[in-house]
Amino acid sequence: LLMNRNIIGGWKYVNEKTGEFFNDLSDFQKSLTKILSKADRHEYEPRRWVSTHAGDQISGVKLRKFIEENFADRVKLPDNTQMLFPSGA
């Protein structure tokens, strides 16, 4: 993943295991060369990173914890609720 650092959103998915950033055309070539070189050496593991840091199971637990920590006074979850999934998005 080669991502422009100046766009809104998505930064949390770019790291040493998933890709590189560039700022503008002044450093695009340098970042492109870097990502191609590291890809040739198999230094990226985006699928592994995503499977351990994202997805329904992980995000569902994070959402439940967020709701419990921030809205416990307004939301009562059923006992033994392990994760939450948003609907209607």
N, C-alpha and C positions, 0 to 999 in steps of 0.2 A: 504494500500500500504506500503510494507516494502522495502525500497530502499537503496542500497549501496551509501553512500555519495560520494564515490570516482569515480563514473562513470560520463561520460560527458553527460549533458543534463537531463531534466526532474525534476530538483530540484524545479522549481517554482510551481509544482503541489503537493508537499509534504508539509503539514503544520499541525497544531493542529487539523484540521477537516478532513484531508484525510489520514494521516498515520505517519510513523516513519522512521527515518534513522538508519543505522548501518554503522560502519567504516570498519570492517573486522571481522574475526571469534572471535576476542577477546571480542567484544561487541554484537555479533549477538544474543546470547541467551537472554541477557538482553533486547534488542530491541524487540525480538520476544515475550517475556513474557509481555512486556509493551503493545504491539499492541493487543495481544490476550485479555489481561485484559480490556483494554479500549473498545475493540470491544464488549466484554460481557456486558459492562455497556452502550453500545450504544452511546459512546462519539464521534464517527466519523460520519460525514455527507458528504461523498464524492460527492454524486449525487447533493445535494443542493449546495455545494461549486462550483462544476463545472458549474451548471446551472446559477449561479450568477456571475461567473468570466471568463467563457470561452464560446465557441460556436460561430457559424457564426455571430449572431447579434452583440455580444460584440466585437469579433475580427475584424469584418468588419468595425466597427466605429473606433477602434484603428488604423487599417491600413490606413484608410482615413486621420485621424489626423496626422499620421506619414508622409504620403506623402505630405500633405499640409505644414507641418512644415519644412520638409527637402528638398523638391523638387519643391516648388512653382515657382521657376524660370525656371523649365524645364517641368512641368506638369500642364496643365490647365484642371481641372475637370469641367464637366457640372454643371451649377447652380443647387442647391438643391440636390447635391450628398450627400447621408447620410452615405453610407458605401461602401467598396470595398471588392471584393472577388478575391483571386488569382486563376488563371486557369493554367492548364497544369502541375500541380505539380504531 
